[in-house]
Amino acid sequence: TVILGASITLQLGTVPGWLMFDSLTSGFLFYCAHWQTYVSGTLKFGKLDVTEGQLMVILICILTGLFGPGIWAYEIPLIHVQLKLLPIYSMFGAAVLMLKEAFTVIFMQGGIGKNGSTVAGTSTIFPVFPVMTVIILAVIIQQKSPSMVFENHPSLYLLAFGLLIAKITNRLVVAHMTKSEMDFWDTGLLGPGALFLNQYFNCWFDEHLVLWFCMLWVLFDLLRYSVVICQEICEHLRIYCFVITSRPPLPKGSANNGATS
């Protein structure tokens, strides 16, 4: 949502290609940070990272507040480029540096598991497939849409796919914390799958309605997953989710264990 808000501030809806690139690249970079953590066991920060990206978004909002949104349509003399594209070009350069650092850890240094595997002892390359599936679906559906569903409803479209990338990233974080295998299939894919199948069958249903279904399903699936994960962590640690001064009672038959602990 931060990137979407910044894109709206920059009025990137007038250049849909860059809007798509900006949103999907941001999600992929965030995923890659946790991918290399899943491989190396350590979360590493580069010279250009999330903090610098947030500062850029803050700067964009301040400039817009001072000079109005029309400032981003100003065309820079000599190079004939609108001002709104400079942050995108800067992000592209930063993305190259961040991906270089992440891929060096993933592909060159190898993992800390057995035979250079991940913390879960699995393939270091496999985690790329879940997120790339989402990105490829987003691009294909946008390109093949007869009603130009992305161009006409960009915020709704990017929210749907952004929430799905967030869900997959959360799964990767949990896989790292629990040293477990990262699965390919995700129930959130049912949303983009509905859009894809609707196009395959010549859009039996209005694409706008299917897009709403996709976004609502992905949102519900993310919330459901988050609740389940929090409940499992609380049950394992015997704590309440939002209370730190008390603990839930022990299950029946565990009184003796609690007394000895």
Residue frames relative to the residue before (quaternion, step in Angstrom):
aa qw qx qy qz dx dy dz
T 1.0000 0.0000 0.0000 0.0000 0.00 0.00 0.00
V 0.5914 0.5633 -0.3705 0.4423 3.61 1.10 -0.59
I 0.6814 0.4746 -0.2850 0.4787 3.56 0.91 -0.95
L 0.6340 0.5211 -0.3335 0.4640 3.59 0.99 -0.76
G 0.6466 0.5167 -0.3153 0.4642 3.57 1.00 -0.81
A 0.6534 0.5009 -0.3090 0.4762 3.56 1.00 -0.83
S 0.6402 0.5265 -0.3215 0.4578 3.59 1.03 -0.78
I 0.6376 0.5064 -0.3225 0.4828 3.58 1.04 -0.76
T 0.6339 0.5320 -0.3274 0.4561 3.58 1.00 -0.81
L 0.7038 0.4486 -0.2525 0.4895 3.58 1.02 -0.84
Q 0.3523 -0.7527 0.4758 0.2882 3.59 1.33 -0.20
L 0.1925 0.8170 -0.5164 0.1696 3.56 0.93 0.95
G 0.4478 0.6892 -0.4581 0.3386 3.58 1.24 -0.01
T 0.6111 0.5523 -0.3507 0.4455 3.57 1.21 -0.37
V 0.7379 0.2418 -0.1764 0.6049 3.57 1.30 -0.25
P 0.1930 -0.8528 0.4709 0.1173 3.62 0.43 1.22
G 0.6127 0.5703 -0.3566 0.4150 3.59 1.04 -0.70
W 0.6857 0.4598 -0.2748 0.4928 3.56 0.94 -0.90
L 0.6016 0.5567 -0.3570 0.4480 3.58 1.10 -0.66
M 0.6553 0.4944 -0.2981 0.4872 3.58 0.96 -0.88
F 0.6595 0.5181 -0.3054 0.4509 3.57 0.89 -0.95
D 0.6591 0.5276 -0.3083 0.4383 3.57 0.88 -0.97
S 0.7138 0.4693 -0.2656 0.4470 3.58 0.81 -1.00
L 0.7079 0.4565 -0.2746 0.4637 3.59 0.81 -0.97
T 0.6320 0.5324 -0.3367 0.4514 3.59 1.02 -0.74
S 0.6371 0.5294 -0.3296 0.4531 3.59 0.98 -0.83
G 0.6653 0.4978 -0.3028 0.4667 3.57 0.94 -0.89
F 0.6620 0.5105 -0.3060 0.4555 3.58 0.98 -0.84
L 0.6405 0.5246 -0.3273 0.4555 3.60 0.99 -0.79
F 0.6432 0.5111 -0.3199 0.4719 3.58 0.98 -0.83
Y 0.6384 0.5177 -0.3174 0.4730 3.57 1.02 -0.81
C 0.6618 0.5257 -0.3136 0.4329 3.60 0.91 -0.90
A 0.5916 0.5705 -0.3698 0.4333 3.59 1.08 -0.65
H 0.7204 0.4039 -0.2430 0.5087 3.57 0.97 -0.84
W 0.5486 0.5871 -0.3951 0.4453 3.60 1.20 -0.38
Q 0.6931 0.4444 -0.2891 0.4884 3.59 0.84 -0.90
T 0.5936 0.5413 -0.3680 0.4682 3.61 1.17 -0.48
Y 0.6321 0.5321 -0.3117 0.4693 3.57 1.05 -0.81
V 0.6807 0.4712 -0.2762 0.4881 3.58 1.14 -0.66
S 0.7998 0.3352 -0.1563 0.4727 3.57 0.73 -1.09
G 0.4433 -0.7031 0.4532 0.3220 3.58 1.18 -0.44
T 0.7352 0.3387 -0.1999 0.5521 3.58 1.31 -0.06
L 0.3379 -0.7239 0.5647 0.2071 3.57 -0.90 0.93
K 0.0863 -0.8200 0.5658 -0.0054 3.56 -0.52 1.22
F 0.2201 -0.7650 0.5948 0.1122 3.54 -1.12 0.77
G 0.3291 -0.7494 0.5465 0.1772 3.54 -1.00 0.90
K 0.6993 -0.4413 0.3449 0.4441 3.55 -1.33 -0.04
L 0.7361 0.2070 -0.1477 0.6273 3.55 1.22 -0.58
D 0.1925 0.8006 -0.5362 0.1858 3.56 -0.37 1.20
V 0.8308 -0.2281 0.1544 0.4837 3.55 -1.27 -0.46
T 0.6447 0.5389 -0.3351 0.4262 3.60 0.89 -0.86
E 0.6677 0.4902 -0.2996 0.4734 3.58 0.92 -0.90
G 0.6266 0.5319 -0.3344 0.4612 3.59 1.07 -0.71
Q 0.6552 0.5032 -0.3081 0.4718 3.58 0.99 -0.81
L 0.6313 0.5219 -0.3324 0.4676 3.59 1.03 -0.74
M 0.6318 0.5237 -0.3355 0.4626 3.58 1.03 -0.72
V 0.6421 0.5131 -0.3220 0.4699 3.59 0.98 -0.84
I 0.6367 0.5224 -0.3240 0.4655 3.61 1.00 -0.82
L 0.6483 0.5195 -0.3089 0.4631 3.56 0.98 -0.87
I 0.6322 0.5305 -0.3260 0.4611 3.58 1.00 -0.84
C 0.6740 0.4907 -0.2947 0.4670 3.58 0.93 -0.88
I 0.6397 0.5200 -0.3294 0.4604 3.62 1.00 -0.77
L 0.6682 0.4962 -0.3040 0.4635 3.59 0.89 -0.92
T 0.6408 0.5176 -0.3220 0.4667 3.57 1.03 -0.77
G 0.6567 0.5094 -0.3080 0.4630 3.58 1.01 -0.80
L 0.6917 0.4844 -0.2775 0.4583 3.59 1.04 -0.77
F 0.8298 0.2416 -0.0838 0.4960 3.57 0.84 -0.99
G 0.5433 -0.6212 0.4069 0.3916 3.58 1.24 -0.12
P 0.6288 -0.5787 0.3645 0.3700 3.62 -1.14 0.53
G 0.5701 0.6261 -0.3806 0.3717 3.57 1.16 -0.46
I 0.5134 0.6652 -0.4169 0.3466 3.59 1.20 -0.37
W 0.6702 0.5305 -0.3065 0.4189 3.56 1.06 -0.73
A 0.6238 0.5192 -0.3439 0.4721 3.60 1.26 -0.20
Y 0.4564 0.6910 -0.4450 0.3408 3.58 1.30 -0.10
E 0.2877 -0.7637 0.5587 0.1480 3.56 -0.90 1.01
I 0.3924 -0.7339 0.5122 0.2123 3.53 -0.73 1.14
P 0.4615 -0.6908 0.4724 0.2942 3.63 -0.76 0.96
L 0.7839 0.3283 -0.2893 0.4405 3.51 -1.35 0.46
I 0.7914 0.2683 -0.1685 0.5228 3.62 0.66 -1.00
H 0.2579 -0.8179 0.4832 0.1763 3.61 1.33 -0.25
V 0.4524 0.6336 -0.4781 0.4067 3.54 0.84 1.09
Q 0.4634 -0.6733 0.4959 0.2933 3.56 -0.92 0.87
L 0.6010 -0.6071 0.3899 0.3438 3.55 -1.05 0.80
K 0.5967 0.6022 -0.3593 0.3900 3.60 1.09 -0.66
L 0.6708 0.5208 -0.3030 0.4324 3.59 1.14 -0.56
L 0.5212 0.6519 -0.4214 0.3547 3.62 1.18 -0.34
P 0.6570 0.4781 -0.3396 0.4738 3.66 0.87 -0.73
I 0.6272 0.5351 -0.3413 0.4515 3.59 1.08 -0.67
Y 0.6528 0.4976 -0.3121 0.4784 3.57 0.97 -0.85
S 0.6345 0.5213 -0.3300 0.4657 3.58 1.03 -0.77
M 0.6556 0.5085 -0.3107 0.4638 3.56 0.99 -0.86
F 0.6135 0.5498 -0.3462 0.4489 3.57 1.07 -0.73
G 0.6652 0.4931 -0.3038 0.4711 3.59 0.94 -0.87
A 0.6561 0.4991 -0.3098 0.4738 3.58 0.97 -0.84
A 0.6267 0.5466 -0.3361 0.4421 3.58 1.05 -0.78
V 0.6277 0.5346 -0.3370 0.4545 3.57 1.00 -0.79
L 0.6709 0.4933 -0.2968 0.4674 3.59 0.93 -0.89
M 0.6711 0.5018 -0.3020 0.4546 3.59 0.93 -0.89
L 0.6616 0.4932 -0.3084 0.4733 3.58 0.98 -0.83
K 0.6095 0.5510 -0.3527 0.4478 3.59 1.05 -0.73
E 0.6774 0.4844 -0.2944 0.4688 3.59 0.91 -0.89
A 0.6745 0.4940 -0.3008 0.4588 3.58 0.93 -0.90
F 0.6947 0.4746 -0.2824 0.4608 3.58 0.89 -0.91
T 0.5724 0.5664 -0.3867 0.4495 3.59 1.15 -0.48
V 0.6629 0.4874 -0.2989 0.4834 3.57 0.99 -0.85
I 0.7135 0.4842 -0.2683 0.4295 3.58 0.83 -1.00
F 0.8167 0.3039 -0.1283 0.4735 3.56 0.74 -1.07
M 0.7374 0.4131 -0.2371 0.4789 3.61 1.05 -0.63
Q 0.7549 0.3820 -0.2179 0.4865 3.58 0.77 -1.00
G 0.3499 -0.7581 0.4855 0.2590 3.58 1.09 -0.65
G 0.5883 -0.6090 0.4203 0.3261 3.53 -1.32 0.23
I 0.5621 -0.6139 0.4446 0.3310 3.54 -1.34 0.20
G 0.5332 0.6280 -0.4058 0.3957 3.57 1.29 -0.02
K 0.7434 -0.3864 0.2911 0.4619 3.54 -1.32 -0.08
N 0.8448 0.0491 -0.0901 0.5251 3.57 -0.94 1.01
G 0.6904 -0.5085 0.2804 0.4316 3.58 1.00 0.81
S 0.4079 0.7166 -0.4694 0.3159 3.59 1.15 0.52
T 0.6869 -0.4656 0.3561 0.4297 3.57 -1.33 -0.06
V 0.7154 -0.4157 0.3190 0.4622 3.58 -1.29 -0.05
A 0.6886 0.4505 -0.2727 0.4986 3.58 1.22 -0.44
G 0.5201 -0.6519 0.4065 0.3732 3.58 1.30 0.03
T 0.5495 0.6098 -0.3900 0.4173 3.59 1.23 0.45
S 0.7312 -0.4221 0.3102 0.4370 3.56 -1.34 0.05
T 0.4368 -0.7011 0.4996 0.2608 3.57 -0.97 0.84
I 0.6678 0.5179 -0.2935 0.4469 3.60 1.18 -0.50
F 0.5789 0.6555 -0.3719 0.3113 3.58 1.01 -0.80
P 0.6309 0.5694 -0.3726 0.3728 3.70 0.84 -0.75
V 0.5778 0.5966 -0.3980 0.3896 3.61 1.13 -0.37
F 0.6125 0.6146 -0.3559 0.3470 3.61 1.06 -0.67
P 0.6442 0.5150 -0.3643 0.4325 3.68 0.84 -0.70
V 0.7152 0.4416 -0.2742 0.4673 3.60 0.81 -0.94
M 0.6439 0.5120 -0.3361 0.4585 3.61 1.01 -0.70
T 0.5746 0.5734 -0.3781 0.4451 3.59 1.13 -0.56
V 0.6624 0.4977 -0.2997 0.4730 3.58 0.96 -0.89
I 0.6769 0.4976 -0.2993 0.4524 3.59 0.87 -0.95
I 0.6617 0.5013 -0.3112 0.4625 3.59 0.93 -0.87
L 0.6351 0.5173 -0.3289 0.4700 3.59 0.99 -0.79
A 0.6414 0.5337 -0.3262 0.4443 3.58 0.96 -0.86
V 0.6868 0.4741 -0.2820 0.4733 3.59 0.93 -0.88
I 0.6656 0.5062 -0.3135 0.4500 3.60 0.88 -0.92
I 0.6684 0.4992 -0.3101 0.4560 3.59 0.85 -0.93
Q 0.6475 0.5142 -0.3185 0.4636 3.59 1.02 -0.78
Q 0.6934 0.4869 -0.2802 0.4513 3.58 0.93 -0.88
K 0.7513 0.4168 -0.2061 0.4684 3.58 0.99 -0.83
S 0.4873 0.6987 -0.4243 0.3072 3.60 1.22 -0.17
P 0.3399 -0.7557 0.5194 0.2088 3.63 -0.62 1.05
S 0.7207 0.4115 -0.2486 0.4995 3.61 1.14 -0.53
M 0.4008 -0.7285 0.4609 0.3102 3.59 1.32 0.18
V 0.0222 0.8674 -0.4960 0.0335 3.54 0.90 1.03
F 0.6538 0.5008 -0.3274 0.4632 3.60 1.02 -0.66
E 0.6775 0.4994 -0.2976 0.4506 3.58 0.86 -0.95
N 0.7200 0.4424 -0.2471 0.4742 3.60 1.03 -0.76
H 0.7928 0.1493 -0.0719 0.5866 3.60 1.15 -0.56
P 0.0132 0.8664 -0.4991 -0.0016 3.62 0.75 1.00
S 0.6590 0.5158 -0.3318 0.4353 3.62 0.89 -0.82
L 0.6600 0.5004 -0.3030 0.4714 3.57 0.92 -0.90
Y 0.6477 0.5323 -0.3067 0.4507 3.57 0.99 -0.90
L 0.7234 0.4408 -0.2541 0.4668 3.57 0.79 -1.01
L 0.5851 0.5515 -0.3741 0.4622 3.60 1.14 -0.51
A 0.6497 0.5306 -0.3196 0.4407 3.57 0.93 -0.91
F 0.7474 0.3902 -0.2298 0.4861 3.57 0.74 -1.01
G 0.6089 0.5503 -0.3557 0.4471 3.60 1.12 -0.55
L 0.6475 0.5063 -0.3158 0.4741 3.58 1.02 -0.79
L 0.6422 0.5164 -0.3303 0.4601 3.58 1.05 -0.72
I 0.6336 0.5044 -0.3304 0.4849 3.60 1.01 -0.74
A 0.6225 0.5315 -0.3379 0.4646 3.59 1.05 -0.73
K 0.6410 0.5201 -0.3264 0.4605 3.59 0.97 -0.82
I 0.6789 0.4845 -0.2942 0.4667 3.59 0.86 -0.93
T 0.6263 0.5266 -0.3355 0.4668 3.58 1.06 -0.72
N 0.6314 0.5247 -0.3253 0.4692 3.58 1.01 -0.80
R 0.6318 0.5245 -0.3297 0.4659 3.58 1.01 -0.78
L 0.6460 0.5118 -0.3203 0.4669 3.58 1.02 -0.78
V 0.6298 0.5261 -0.3312 0.4656 3.60 1.01 -0.78
V 0.6638 0.4919 -0.3009 0.4762 3.58 0.93 -0.90
A 0.6277 0.5344 -0.3332 0.4576 3.59 1.02 -0.78
H 0.6487 0.5023 -0.3154 0.4769 3.58 1.04 -0.74
M 0.6734 0.5104 -0.2995 0.4430 3.59 0.90 -0.95
T 0.7653 0.3554 -0.1796 0.5058 3.57 1.00 -0.84
K 0.3511 -0.7553 0.4768 0.2808 3.58 1.34 -0.05
S 0.4317 0.6868 -0.4595 0.3616 3.54 0.93 1.00
E 0.6458 -0.5454 0.3825 0.3731 3.55 -1.28 0.36
M 0.3781 -0.7000 0.5630 0.2239 3.55 -1.13 0.76
D 0.2817 -0.7804 0.5376 0.1500 3.58 -0.59 1.16
F 0.5068 -0.6473 0.4805 0.3054 3.55 -1.18 0.61
W 0.7281 0.4456 -0.2520 0.4559 3.59 0.79 -1.02
D 0.0069 -0.7687 0.6396 -0.0045 3.52 -1.11 0.79
T 0.5102 -0.6722 0.4394 0.3076 3.58 -0.86 0.94
G 0.5663 0.6107 -0.3823 0.4001 3.60 1.16 -0.47
L 0.5680 0.6166 -0.3742 0.3965 3.59 1.20 -0.47
L 0.4951 0.6497 -0.4381 0.3753 3.60 1.22 -0.22
G 0.6153 0.5636 -0.3460 0.4291 3.60 1.09 -0.65
P 0.7125 0.3993 -0.2594 0.5154 3.64 0.68 -0.99
G 0.5905 0.5762 -0.3649 0.4316 3.58 1.13 -0.62
A 0.6296 0.5237 -0.3307 0.4690 3.58 1.06 -0.73
L 0.6421 0.5107 -0.3220 0.4724 3.60 0.99 -0.77
F 0.6623 0.5137 -0.2993 0.4559 3.55 0.96 -0.92
L 0.6880 0.4726 -0.2857 0.4709 3.60 0.86 -0.93
N 0.6121 0.5453 -0.3546 0.4497 3.59 1.03 -0.68
Q 0.6561 0.4830 -0.3056 0.4928 3.58 1.03 -0.76
Y 0.6241 0.5578 -0.3381 0.4302 3.57 1.00 -0.83
F 0.7513 0.3353 -0.1894 0.5359 3.59 1.04 -0.78
N 0.6177 -0.6220 0.3236 0.3562 3.55 1.07 0.94
C 0.6024 -0.6273 0.3430 0.3548 3.55 1.02 0.93
W 0.0473 -0.8116 0.5809 -0.0396 3.56 0.46 1.23
F 0.7663 0.2522 -0.1334 0.5756 3.57 1.08 -0.76
D 0.6197 -0.5335 0.4231 0.3903 3.54 -1.21 0.55
E 0.4716 -0.7070 0.4486 0.2765 3.60 -0.69 1.09
H 0.6029 0.5615 -0.3642 0.4341 3.59 1.06 -0.62
L 0.6609 0.4961 -0.3010 0.4759 3.58 0.99 -0.85
V 0.6532 0.5012 -0.3139 0.4729 3.58 0.98 -0.82
L 0.6205 0.5346 -0.3394 0.4625 3.58 1.08 -0.69
W 0.6261 0.5178 -0.3322 0.4791 3.58 1.04 -0.73
F 0.6296 0.5192 -0.3299 0.4745 3.58 1.00 -0.82
C 0.6417 0.5360 -0.3171 0.4476 3.57 0.95 -0.92
M 0.6940 0.4783 -0.2883 0.4544 3.59 0.80 -0.98
L 0.6803 0.4893 -0.2957 0.4587 3.59 0.91 -0.91
W 0.6429 0.5176 -0.3249 0.4618 3.58 1.03 -0.76
V 0.6645 0.4969 -0.3068 0.4663 3.58 0.91 -0.92
L 0.6392 0.5184 -0.3250 0.4658 3.59 1.00 -0.78
F 0.6555 0.5008 -0.3053 0.4758 3.59 0.92 -0.90
D 0.6678 0.5119 -0.3015 0.4484 3.58 0.92 -0.91
L 0.6451 0.5111 -0.3178 0.4707 3.59 1.03 -0.78
L 0.6634 0.4947 -0.3055 0.4710 3.59 0.93 -0.87
R 0.6388 0.5238 -0.3233 0.4616 3.58 0.96 -0.86
Y 0.6615 0.5061 -0.3039 0.4626 3.58 0.88 -0.93
S 0.6616 0.5149 -0.3105 0.4480 3.59 0.91 -0.92
V 0.6541 0.5103 -0.3132 0.4622 3.58 0.96 -0.85
V 0.6621 0.5107 -0.3069 0.4546 3.58 0.90 -0.93
I 0.6559 0.5108 -0.3147 0.4581 3.59 0.91 -0.89
C 0.6591 0.5019 -0.3129 0.4646 3.60 0.91 -0.89
Q 0.6488 0.5158 -0.3193 0.4595 3.59 0.98 -0.81
E 0.6655 0.5024 -0.3102 0.4565 3.59 0.93 -0.85
I 0.6421 0.5122 -0.3243 0.4693 3.60 1.00 -0.80
C 0.6640 0.5053 -0.3035 0.4601 3.58 0.95 -0.90
E 0.6574 0.5041 -0.3145 0.4635 3.58 0.96 -0.81
H 0.6633 0.5078 -0.3102 0.4538 3.57 0.97 -0.81
L 0.7576 0.3727 -0.1963 0.4985 3.58 0.93 -0.90
R 0.3320 -0.7608 0.4811 0.2819 3.58 1.34 -0.19
I 0.4910 0.6030 -0.4697 0.4179 3.54 0.70 1.17
Y 0.4695 -0.6105 0.5419 0.3364 3.52 -1.34 0.25
C 0.6020 -0.6057 0.3804 0.3550 3.56 -1.11 0.63
F 0.8270 0.1629 -0.0603 0.5347 3.61 0.83 -0.96
V 0.6489 0.4664 -0.3252 0.5056 3.60 1.21 0.41
I 0.1400 -0.8172 0.5562 0.0560 3.59 -0.81 0.97
T 0.6306 0.5661 -0.3327 0.4137 3.63 1.25 -0.07
S 0.7799 0.2084 -0.1409 0.5731 3.60 1.21 -0.07
R 0.2836 -0.7443 0.5805 0.1694 3.54 -1.32 0.29
P 0.5496 -0.6045 0.4489 0.3620 3.58 -1.10 0.59
P 0.5762 -0.5808 0.4275 0.3845 3.60 -1.14 0.47
L 0.5574 -0.5969 0.4589 0.3499 3.54 -1.20 0.56
P 0.5634 -0.5817 0.4504 0.3760 3.60 -1.11 0.56
K 0.6342 -0.5293 0.3945 0.4026 3.58 -1.19 0.50
G 0.7670 0.3239 -0.2593 0.4895 3.54 -0.98 0.88
S 0.6812 0.4720 -0.2927 0.4770 3.59 1.27 -0.09
A 0.3428 0.7756 -0.4790 0.2268 3.61 1.26 0.17
N 0.6618 0.5124 -0.3168 0.4463 3.57 0.92 -0.85
N 0.6374 0.5254 -0.3281 0.4582 3.55 1.02 -0.83
G 0.6600 0.5104 -0.3137 0.4533 3.55 1.02 -0.83
A 0.6483 0.5285 -0.3298 0.4378 3.56 1.01 -0.74
T 0.6940 0.4686 -0.2817 0.4685 3.56 1.00 -0.76
S 0.6451 0.5264 -0.3348 0.4413 3.58 1.15 -0.49
